[in-house]
Amino acid sequence: MKIEIWSDFVCPFCYIGKRRLEQSLETFANRNDVTVEFKSYQLDPNAEEKPDQNMYEYLAKTKGIPIEQVKQMTKQIEKQAAEAGLTYCFDTMQHTNTFTAHRLVKYAERHEKGNELTEKLMRAFFTDSQLISDHNTLQSIATDVGLDKEAVASVLRSSDYTRNVKADQEQAREIGVQGVPFFVFNEKYALSGAQPVEVFSQALDQVWQEAQTEKKLQSLNPKGSKTTYCTDEGCCEIDEE
């Protein structure tokens, strides 16, 4: 089974949704046959790389609501994150542009480190309050997952993997993604939002069972007709049932 996830590193429900999916996979009998691929999505493509506002000020401005209301909202998000085993620190988070980080993950995927780097970037933003647009920060996080320091520096200085990021964003538009996280199972079923663990578990079971059924070919031979074929034991003619 293949699961594609459109998400952004600064999306609070993306990290929660990621963790809930992982928790559902822990009890999924066929988890070793599941591959997870993250797709690039930007909640705010116009965000500055170096923020001049704290997170509360940023959210108040973008949502058009008072800061006190923002703080109440983020407290609820922090609670949901904690229930998923995550620590969110809205007081010190540094909102920023994530395009470069998405490019870096595309590079990491070539070395089978994309998912690991995605996890590290989300933790860096939500828990460690790091500026994940800063090249030194990105280089440090990337080398922590085993990527070559100089190769990472070269990617950060260039525009490499821009097309890969934009291709994901275009695909999101084509399939109608309007918000993240957005999960696609076997390129056929979609699940949006940070759903409860049990919803992910139900989806895994349903998609898995259907995939097994679809693997069985349906015969197009007319019933009652005769057919001839050969096996390793010889050739014969049989009646179709």
Summary of the structure (lengths in Angstrom):
residues: 241
radius of gyration: 22.9
end to end distance: 32.7
largest distance: 80.5
contacts: 691
relative contact order: 0.16
helix: 49%
strand: 13%
